[in-house]
Amino acid sequence: MKQKIFGITGWKNSGKTGLMERLVAHITGLGYTVSTIKHAHHSFDVDHPGRDSYRHRAAGASEVMLASKNRWALMQELRGAPEPSFDMLLAQMAPVDLILVEGYKRESHAKLECYRGVVTDALRAGDDPTICAVASDVALDIDITQFDLDNTAQIAAFILDHQGLSK
């Protein structure tokens, strides 16, 4: 089964993460299963010095799995290997109704661009055919579907309809 994927993109401080959080809560509240992928442009760590799992990785483990009754996580160290492709990461995801993606703006999946009036960077929507809508806190003079950035229900309905998931 091919996963249904929809992206949320935009410049730093454009409201992507807040919208993602609201969309996940809203869409799961409608009874759909949702997973997310977030691209980080910087180094990050989900582990902390002194923890057992951190010590395992620091000792040279290629993978460390943490497991409890509430969740499990698998950390894989790249140790100089190239960053995994978007398609490889998607292949690791368990089947769900919808995968929401924050970032990965150069990938070919459909996207909604977040835009705030205080952001000085240019809107990407006019130059990127994968962007099928914009969510903004200001009215924009554009020829593309536009939503109020805070209208989570309307944005969620658009995404579900776009992905063929409307009930």
C-alpha positions as a Markdown table, in Angstrom:
| # | Residue | x | y | z |
|---|---|---|---|---|
| 1 | Met | 0.0 | 0.0 | 0.0 |
| 2 | Lys | 1.4 | 3.4 | -1.0 |
| 3 | Gln | 1.4 | 5.8 | 2.0 |
| 4 | Lys | -0.6 | 9.0 | 1.7 |
| 5 | Ile | 1.9 | 11.9 | 2.3 |
| 6 | Phe | 1.3 | 15.6 | 2.6 |
| 7 | Gly | 3.9 | 18.2 | 3.5 |
| 8 | Ile | 3.9 | 21.4 | 5.5 |
| 9 | Thr | 6.7 | 23.7 | 4.4 |
| 10 | Gly | 7.8 | 27.3 | 4.9 |
| 11 | Trp | 10.6 | 29.5 | 6.1 |
| 12 | Lys | 11.8 | 29.5 | 9.7 |
| 13 | Asn | 9.3 | 31.1 | 12.1 |
| 14 | Ser | 6.4 | 30.8 | 9.6 |
| 15 | Gly | 4.2 | 28.6 | 11.8 |
| 16 | Lys | 5.0 | 25.1 | 10.5 |
| 17 | Thr | 5.5 | 23.3 | 13.8 |
| 18 | Gly | 2.4 | 24.9 | 15.4 |
| 19 | Leu | 0.3 | 24.0 | 12.4 |
| 20 | Met | 1.7 | 20.4 | 12.4 |
| 21 | Glu | 0.8 | 20.0 | 16.0 |
| 22 | Arg | -2.7 | 21.3 | 15.5 |
| 23 | Leu | -3.3 | 19.2 | 12.4 |
| 24 | Val | -2.1 | 16.0 | 14.1 |
| 25 | Ala | -4.5 | 16.6 | 17.0 |
| 26 | His | -7.4 | 17.5 | 14.7 |
| 27 | Ile | -7.0 | 14.7 | 12.2 |
| 28 | Thr | -6.4 | 12.0 | 14.8 |
| 29 | Gly | -9.5 | 13.4 | 16.6 |
| 30 | Leu | -11.5 | 12.6 | 13.5 |
| 31 | Gly | -10.4 | 9.0 | 13.8 |
| 32 | Tyr | -7.5 | 8.8 | 11.3 |
| 33 | Thr | -4.1 | 7.5 | 12.1 |
| 34 | Val | -1.3 | 10.0 | 11.5 |
| 35 | Ser | 2.5 | 9.8 | 11.6 |
| 36 | Thr | 5.0 | 12.6 | 11.1 |
| 37 | Ile | 8.4 | 13.1 | 9.7 |
| 38 | Lys | 10.4 | 16.2 | 10.6 |
| 39 | His | 13.6 | 17.2 | 8.8 |
| 40 | Ala | 16.2 | 18.9 | 11.0 |
| 41 | His | 18.8 | 21.1 | 9.3 |
| 42 | His | 21.0 | 20.9 | 12.3 |
| 43 | Ser | 22.5 | 18.2 | 14.4 |
| 44 | Phe | 20.1 | 16.8 | 17.0 |
| 45 | Asp | 20.1 | 14.2 | 19.7 |
| 46 | Val | 17.2 | 12.4 | 21.4 |
| 47 | Asp | 19.6 | 11.0 | 24.0 |
| 48 | His | 21.6 | 12.6 | 26.7 |
| 49 | Pro | 25.1 | 12.1 | 28.1 |
| 50 | Gly | 25.2 | 9.7 | 31.0 |
| 51 | Arg | 22.1 | 7.8 | 30.0 |
| 52 | Asp | 22.7 | 4.1 | 29.3 |
| 53 | Ser | 21.6 | 4.3 | 25.7 |
| 54 | Tyr | 23.9 | 7.3 | 25.1 |
| 55 | Arg | 26.8 | 5.3 | 26.6 |
| 56 | His | 26.0 | 2.4 | 24.2 |
| 57 | Arg | 26.1 | 4.8 | 21.2 |
| 58 | Ala | 29.3 | 6.5 | 22.5 |
| 59 | Ala | 30.9 | 3.1 | 22.8 |
| 60 | Gly | 30.3 | 2.5 | 19.1 |
| 61 | Ala | 26.9 | 0.8 | 18.7 |
| 62 | Ser | 25.5 | 1.2 | 15.2 |
| 63 | Glu | 21.9 | 1.0 | 16.5 |
| 64 | Val | 20.4 | 1.4 | 19.9 |
| 65 | Met | 16.8 | 0.5 | 20.7 |
| 66 | Leu | 15.1 | 1.8 | 23.8 |
| 67 | Ala | 11.9 | 0.1 | 24.8 |
| 68 | Ser | 9.3 | 0.5 | 27.5 |
| 69 | Lys | 5.7 | -0.3 | 28.1 |
| 70 | Asn | 4.8 | 3.2 | 26.6 |
| 71 | Arg | 7.0 | 3.5 | 23.5 |
| 72 | Trp | 10.1 | 2.3 | 21.7 |
| 73 | Ala | 12.6 | 4.1 | 19.7 |
| 74 | Leu | 15.4 | 3.0 | 17.4 |
| 75 | Met | 18.4 | 5.3 | 17.0 |
| 76 | Gln | 20.7 | 4.6 | 14.1 |
| 77 | Glu | 24.1 | 6.3 | 14.0 |
| 78 | Leu | 25.3 | 7.3 | 10.5 |
| 79 | Arg | 28.9 | 7.5 | 11.6 |
| 80 | Gly | 29.9 | 9.4 | 8.4 |
| 81 | Ala | 27.5 | 7.7 | 6.1 |
| 82 | Pro | 25.3 | 9.9 | 3.9 |
| 83 | Glu | 22.0 | 11.2 | 5.2 |
| 84 | Pro | 19.2 | 8.7 | 4.4 |
| 85 | Ser | 17.0 | 9.6 | 1.5 |
| 86 | Phe | 13.4 | 10.7 | 2.1 |
| 87 | Asp | 12.1 | 7.5 | 0.3 |
| 88 | Met | 14.2 | 5.3 | 2.6 |
| 89 | Leu | 12.9 | 7.0 | 5.7 |
| 90 | Leu | 9.3 | 6.7 | 4.4 |
| 91 | Ala | 9.9 | 3.0 | 3.9 |
| 92 | Gln | 10.7 | 2.7 | 7.6 |
| 93 | Met | 7.3 | 4.1 | 8.6 |
| 94 | Ala | 4.5 | 1.7 | 9.7 |
| 95 | Pro | 1.3 | 2.0 | 7.6 |
| 96 | Val | -1.1 | 4.8 | 8.7 |
| 97 | Asp | -3.9 | 6.8 | 7.1 |
| 98 | Leu | -1.7 | 9.9 | 6.6 |
| 99 | Ile | 2.0 | 10.9 | 7.0 |
| 100 | Leu | 2.5 | 14.6 | 7.6 |
| 101 | Val | 5.9 | 15.9 | 6.7 |
| 102 | Glu | 7.5 | 19.0 | 8.1 |
| 103 | Gly | 10.4 | 20.2 | 5.9 |
| 104 | Tyr | 11.7 | 18.2 | 2.9 |
| 105 | Lys | 10.7 | 21.1 | 0.7 |
| 106 | Arg | 12.5 | 19.8 | -2.3 |
| 107 | Glu | 10.7 | 16.4 | -2.4 |
| 108 | Ser | 7.9 | 15.8 | -4.9 |
| 109 | His | 4.9 | 15.2 | -2.5 |
| 110 | Ala | 2.1 | 17.8 | -2.3 |
| 111 | Lys | 2.6 | 20.6 | 0.2 |
| 112 | Leu | 1.0 | 23.6 | 2.0 |
| 113 | Glu | 3.3 | 26.6 | 2.6 |
| 114 | Cys | 3.0 | 28.4 | 5.9 |
| 115 | Tyr | 3.7 | 32.1 | 5.6 |
| 116 | Arg | 3.7 | 34.9 | 8.2 |
| 117 | Gly | 3.6 | 38.6 | 7.3 |
| 118 | Val | 6.7 | 39.3 | 9.5 |
| 119 | Val | 8.8 | 36.8 | 7.5 |
| 120 | Thr | 10.9 | 38.7 | 5.0 |
| 121 | Asp | 11.7 | 35.7 | 2.8 |
| 122 | Ala | 9.8 | 35.4 | -0.5 |
| 123 | Leu | 6.8 | 33.1 | -0.8 |
| 124 | Arg | 7.8 | 29.9 | -2.5 |
| 125 | Ala | 4.4 | 28.9 | -3.8 |
| 126 | Gly | 4.6 | 30.7 | -7.1 |
| 127 | Asp | 7.8 | 28.9 | -8.1 |
| 128 | Asp | 7.1 | 25.4 | -6.6 |
| 129 | Pro | 4.4 | 23.3 | -8.4 |
| 130 | Thr | 4.3 | 20.9 | -5.4 |
| 131 | Ile | 2.8 | 23.7 | -3.2 |
| 132 | Cys | -1.0 | 23.4 | -3.7 |
| 133 | Ala | -2.1 | 25.9 | -0.9 |
| 134 | Val | -0.8 | 28.6 | 1.4 |
| 135 | Ala | -1.7 | 29.2 | 5.0 |
| 136 | Ser | -1.0 | 32.7 | 6.1 |
| 137 | Asp | -1.7 | 35.3 | 8.9 |
| 138 | Val | -2.0 | 38.0 | 6.2 |
| 139 | Ala | -4.0 | 38.2 | 3.0 |
| 140 | Leu | -1.8 | 37.5 | 0.0 |
| 141 | Asp | -2.4 | 38.4 | -3.6 |
| 142 | Ile | -1.7 | 34.9 | -5.1 |
| 143 | Asp | -3.4 | 32.6 | -7.5 |
| 144 | Ile | -3.5 | 29.5 | -5.3 |
| 145 | Thr | -5.8 | 28.2 | -2.6 |
| 146 | Gln | -5.2 | 30.2 | 0.6 |
| 147 | Phe | -6.2 | 29.6 | 4.2 |
| 148 | Asp | -6.0 | 31.6 | 7.5 |
| 149 | Leu | -3.0 | 30.0 | 9.3 |
| 150 | Asp | -5.1 | 29.6 | 12.4 |
| 151 | Asn | -8.0 | 27.8 | 10.7 |
| 152 | Thr | -6.9 | 24.3 | 11.5 |
| 153 | Ala | -10.2 | 22.6 | 10.7 |
| 154 | Gln | -10.4 | 24.1 | 7.2 |
| 155 | Ile | -6.7 | 23.2 | 6.5 |
| 156 | Ala | -7.2 | 19.7 | 7.7 |
| 157 | Ala | -10.3 | 19.2 | 5.6 |
| 158 | Phe | -8.4 | 20.4 | 2.5 |
| 159 | Ile | -5.5 | 18.0 | 3.2 |
| 160 | Leu | -7.9 | 15.0 | 3.8 |
| 161 | Asp | -9.8 | 15.8 | 0.7 |
| 162 | His | -6.6 | 16.3 | -1.3 |
| 163 | Gln | -5.4 | 12.9 | -0.2 |
| 164 | Gly | -8.8 | 11.2 | -0.9 |
| 165 | Leu | -9.4 | 10.6 | 2.8 |
| 166 | Ser | -12.6 | 12.7 | 3.3 |
| 167 | Lys | -15.3 | 10.8 | 5.2 |
